[in-house]
Amino acid sequence: MTAVKAGEVEGLLRRGPDPRIAVILVYGPDTGLVAERARLLAERAVDDPSDPFALVKLDGDVLASDPGRLMDEAGTVGLFGGKRAVWVRSGSRNYAPAVDAVLKQEGGDTRIVVEAGDLAKTAPLRVVCERSPRALAIPCYPDDAGTLADLIERTLRADSLRITREARDLLAGSLGGDRRASLGEIEKLALYARGQGEVGIDDVEAIGSDVSGSVLNALIDAAFAGRVAETERSYRRFQIEGMDASVMLGAALRHALTLLATRLDGEGKSPGAMVAGWRGLHFRRQKIVETQLARWSPAGLRRAVSLLQEAVLAARRASGDFSHAVAADLFLRLASEAARRG
């Protein structure tokens, strides 16, 4: 029996699976956690995850149509040597026979990581892996309080940030059970606080403030939709009202990150279809957000995120008119770029 208990998973990930294991099945109801762990295991199995010959990505439905494909990939030797891995993405059809055939074939150094959904105990794929001594079946269930606290600290530590206990508890209490959504919120916090060393309650509240986000929607939507004159008017109004420049930039950064995630997840879909999957988006904003998604490519949004990140830091370190000069200039640059793309 090679089913891994939920409480043993983090330890296994830290030390790495036994090199004799040929197949690792990652499954469970938390799709974000499944995706994160599958990616981690697949990338750690090779020397260069960006090398498509070292890390091969396959769709489960492709394997269902061509079960021998997995056997071929498992037996392939890299052109320049080195470790190889196959990352199988979740499909809607049964491809357990392809996995079973690989497990019955001795030899081969290729690690196969299978990313699946919430499998019942009797699901063929889970049965095949749990019965084989050459496979591991790793469950992924929603994070509890202890796991969330560890996730927050590890993610922030990667950006050289510490977090106070009070801020960590506040953030953990605002996160849900989906690992992907939780990571997104923690990464937003890391971007917001980058360079300051320690994250406090004020930082968590600034990132999680629904009030500041909703108030600033008019400005942010105008900028990302390419409405230059409206962007200038809106920014001047907020400045006169005394709103902090870094708060405005932080809200724009969160919006840019959400746009980027939506564009990446909706690859191949129309802007309307992508907006339909945007949770919590008010119906009155749907049309203008569709315009934004149509005008901004993933590459453009990555540049916008980088510029906003730098501007947030600059505004936080400055004060008064200079911080507003930094913010106003960037909002107008974003609006001009979006207008050009239109």
C-alpha positions in Angstrom: 0.0 0.0 0.0 1.6 3.3 -1.1 -1.1 5.8 -0.2 0.5 8.8 1.7 -1.4 10.1 4.7 -2.4 13.8 4.6 -0.2 14.6 7.6 2.9 13.1 6.0 2.7 15.0 2.7 4.7 18.1 3.7 7.5 16.0 5.1 7.7 13.9 2.0 7.8 17.0 -0.2 10.7 18.5 1.9 12.9 15.4 1.7 11.8 14.3 -1.7 10.2 10.9 -2.8 12.2 7.7 -3.0 14.1 7.8 -6.4 12.8 4.3 -7.0 9.3 5.6 -7.3 8.2 5.7 -10.9 4.8 7.3 -10.7 3.4 9.9 -8.3 -0.3 10.5 -8.3 -1.5 13.9 -6.8 -5.2 14.1 -6.3 -7.9 15.6 -4.1 -10.7 18.2 -3.8 -8.3 21.2 -3.4 -7.5 21.8 -7.1 -5.1 24.6 -6.3 -3.1 22.5 -3.9 -3.1 19.6 -6.4 -1.7 21.8 -9.1 0.9 23.3 -6.8 2.2 20.0 -5.5 2.2 18.4 -9.0 4.2 21.3 -10.4 6.7 21.2 -7.5 7.2 17.4 -7.9 7.5 17.5 -11.6 10.0 20.5 -11.7 12.1 19.0 -8.9 12.5 15.8 -10.8 14.6 17.4 -13.6 17.6 19.7 -13.8 16.0 22.3 -16.0 12.2 22.6 -15.8 12.2 25.0 -18.7 13.6 22.4 -21.0 10.7 20.8 -22.9 12.8 17.7 -23.6 13.5 17.2 -19.9 10.0 18.0 -18.6 7.3 16.7 -20.9 3.7 17.8 -20.3 0.8 15.6 -21.5 -3.0 15.8 -21.3 -4.8 12.9 -19.7 -7.3 12.8 -22.5 -4.5 12.3 -25.0 -3.3 9.3 -23.0 -6.8 7.8 -23.0 -6.7 7.9 -26.8 -3.1 6.7 -27.1 -2.1 4.7 -23.9 1.2 3.7 -25.5 2.3 7.3 -25.5 3.1 7.3 -21.8 5.2 4.1 -22.2 7.1 5.7 -25.0 7.9 8.9 -23.0 8.9 6.8 -20.0 11.4 4.9 -22.0 12.9 7.8 -23.9 16.4 8.9 -23.0 17.2 12.6 -23.1 19.2 13.7 -26.2 21.8 15.3 -23.9 21.4 13.0 -21.0 20.1 14.2 -17.6 16.9 13.5 -15.7 13.5 13.4 -17.4 10.0 13.7 -16.1 6.5 13.5 -17.5 3.8 15.7 -16.1 0.3 14.4 -16.9 -2.5 16.9 -16.5 -6.0 16.0 -15.4 -8.4 14.7 -18.1 -12.0 13.7 -18.3 -11.4 10.2 -19.6 -9.9 7.1 -18.0 -6.2 6.8 -18.7 -5.4 4.4 -15.8 -4.4 1.7 -18.2 -1.6 3.8 -19.5 -0.3 4.4 -16.0 -0.7 0.7 -15.1 1.4 -0.3 -18.1 4.3 1.9 -17.0 4.2 0.6 -13.5 4.4 -3.0 -14.7 7.4 -2.2 -16.9 10.6 -2.4 -14.8 13.5 -0.1 -15.4 13.6 3.5 -16.7 14.6 6.6 -14.9 11.8 8.9 -16.0 9.6 10.2 -13.2 5.9 10.5 -14.0 3.8 12.9 -12.0 0.0 12.6 -12.5 -2.2 15.5 -11.6 -5.8 14.4 -11.0 -9.1 15.6 -9.4 -11.0 14.4 -6.4 -10.8 10.6 -6.9 -12.9 8.2 -5.0 -11.2 5.2 -3.3 -12.5 3.0 -6.2 -11.3 5.2 -9.0 -9.2 3.2 -11.4 -6.3 5.6 -11.4 -6.1 5.7 -7.6 -6.5 1.9 -7.3 -3.6 1.3 -9.7 -1.3 3.7 -7.9 -2.1 2.7 -4.4 -1.6 -1.0 -5.2 1.8 -0.6 -6.8 5.1 -0.5 -4.8 6.5 1.7 -7.6 3.9 4.5 -7.1 2.8 7.1 -4.5 -0.7 8.5 -4.1 -0.6 11.9 -2.5 -4.0 13.4 -1.3 -4.6 17.1 -1.2 -7.2 18.4 1.2 -8.1 22.0 2.1 -5.6 23.7 4.4 -6.2 23.9 8.1 -5.0 26.7 10.4 -1.6 25.2 11.0 -0.9 24.5 7.3 -2.0 28.0 6.4 0.4 29.6 8.9 3.2 27.5 7.6 2.3 28.4 4.0 2.2 32.1 4.8 5.7 32.0 6.5 7.3 29.9 3.8 5.9 32.0 0.9 7.0 35.3 2.5 10.4 33.9 3.5 11.1 33.3 -0.2 10.9 37.1 -0.6 13.1 37.7 2.4 10.1 38.9 4.5 9.1 38.1 8.1 5.6 38.4 9.4 4.4 39.2 12.9 2.3 36.6 14.6 -0.7 39.0 14.8 -0.5 39.8 11.1 -0.1 36.1 10.2 -3.1 35.1 12.3 -5.1 37.9 10.7 -4.2 36.8 7.2 -4.8 33.2 7.9 -8.3 34.0 9.2 -9.1 35.7 5.9 -8.0 32.9 3.6 -10.2 30.0 2.4 -9.6 26.4 1.8 -8.3 26.6 -1.8 -4.5 26.6 -2.0 -4.3 28.5 -5.3 -6.5 31.3 -4.0 -4.5 31.4 -0.7 -1.2 31.6 -2.5 -2.5 34.4 -4.7 -3.4 36.5 -1.7 0.0 35.8 0.0 1.9 36.7 -3.1 0.0 40.0 -3.4 1.1 40.7 0.2 4.7 39.8 -0.6 4.7 42.2 -3.6 3.1 45.0 -1.6 5.6 44.6 1.3 8.7 43.8 -0.7 11.8 45.5 0.6 10.5 46.4 4.0 11.7 43.3 5.9 8.7 42.7 8.1 5.0 42.4 7.4 2.6 43.8 10.0 -1.1 44.1 10.5 -1.3 47.4 8.6 0.1 45.7 5.5 -2.4 42.8 5.7 -5.3 45.2 6.1 -4.1 47.3 3.2 -4.0 44.3 0.9 -7.3 42.9 2.1 -9.2 46.1 2.2 -12.4 45.7 0.1 -13.3 49.4 0.8 -10.2 50.9 -0.8 -10.5 48.5 -3.7 -14.2 49.4 -4.4 -13.6 53.1 -4.0 -10.7 53.0 -6.5 -12.4 50.9 -9.1 -13.3 53.9 -11.2 -9.6 55.1 -11.4 -8.2 51.6 -12.0 -10.8 50.6 -14.6 -10.2 53.9 -16.5 -6.5 53.4 -16.5 -6.5 49.7 -17.7 -9.2 50.5 -20.3 -7.2 53.3 -21.9 -9.4 56.2 -20.8 -6.7 58.8 -20.4 -8.7 61.9 -19.6 -10.9 60.0 -17.1 -7.8 58.6 -15.4 -6.4 62.0 -15.0 -9.6 63.4 -13.5 -10.1 60.5 -11.2 -6.6 60.6 -9.9 -6.7 64.3 -9.2 -10.0 63.9 -7.2 -8.5 61.1 -5.0 -5.3 63.2 -4.4 -7.4 66.2 -3.4 -9.4 64.0 -1.0 -6.1 63.0 0.7 -5.9 59.4 -0.4 -2.4 57.8 0.0 -0.6 57.3 -3.2 0.7 53.9 -2.2 -2.8 52.7 -1.4 -3.9 53.7 -4.9 -1.0 51.9 -6.5 -1.5 48.8 -4.3 -5.1 48.5 -5.4 -3.9 48.8 -9.1 -1.3 46.2 -8.4 -3.9 43.8 -7.1 -6.1 44.4 -10.1 -3.2 43.8 -12.5 -2.4 40.5 -10.8 -6.0 39.4 -11.1 -6.1 40.4 -14.7 -3.0 38.5 -15.4 -4.2 35.3 -13.6 -7.5 35.6 -15.5 -5.8 35.9 -18.9 -3.5 32.9 -18.2 -6.3 30.7 -16.9 -8.6 31.7 -19.8 -6.1 31.1 -22.6 -8.0 30.6 -25.8 -11.3 32.0 -24.4 -13.0 35.2 -25.3 -12.9 38.2 -22.9 -16.6 37.6 -22.2 -16.0 34.0 -21.2 -13.0 35.0 -19.0 -15.1 37.7 -17.2 -17.9 35.1 -16.6 -15.4 33.1 -14.5 -14.3 36.2 -12.5 -15.6 35.7 -9.0 -16.9 38.7 -7.1 -16.9 41.0 -10.1 -19.8 43.4 -10.0 -22.1 43.1 -13.1 -21.7 46.9 -13.7 -18.0 46.4 -14.2 -18.1 43.4 -16.5 -18.0 45.4 -19.8 -15.1 47.6 -18.9 -13.1 44.6 -17.6 -13.8 42.8 -20.8 -12.3 45.8 -22.6 -9.2 45.5 -20.3 -8.8 41.7 -21.0 -9.0 42.3 -24.7 -6.4 45.1 -24.7 -3.8 43.6 -22.3 -1.7 40.5 -23.2 -0.1 38.4 -20.5 3.3 39.9 -21.4 1.9 43.4 -21.1 0.3 42.7 -17.8 3.6 41.2 -16.4 5.3 44.5 -17.4 2.5 46.5 -15.7 2.8 44.4 -12.5 6.6 45.0 -12.5 6.1 48.8 -12.9 3.4 48.9 -10.2 5.6 46.9 -7.8 8.4 49.4 -8.3 6.0 52.4 -7.9 4.5 51.0 -4.7 8.0 50.8 -3.1 8.9 54.3 -4.4 5.7 55.8 -3.1 6.0 54.1 0.3 9.6 55.5 0.7 8.6 59.0 -0.4 6.0 61.3 0.9 3.6 64.1 -0.2 3.8 65.5 -3.7 6.6 63.2 -4.8 4.7 60.0 -4.0 1.7 61.4 -5.9 3.9 62.4 -8.8 5.2 58.8 -9.1 1.7 57.4 -8.9 0.0 59.8 -11.2 2.7 59.3 -13.8 2.3 55.6 -13.8 -1.5 55.6 -13.9 -1.3 57.9 -17.0 1.3 55.6 -18.6 -0.9 52.6 -18.1 -3.9 54.5 -19.6 -1.8 55.6 -22.6 -0.6 52.1 -23.2 -4.1 50.6 -23.0 -5.4 53.3 -25.4 -2.6 52.5 -27.8 -3.5 48.8 -27.7 -7.1 49.7 -28.4 
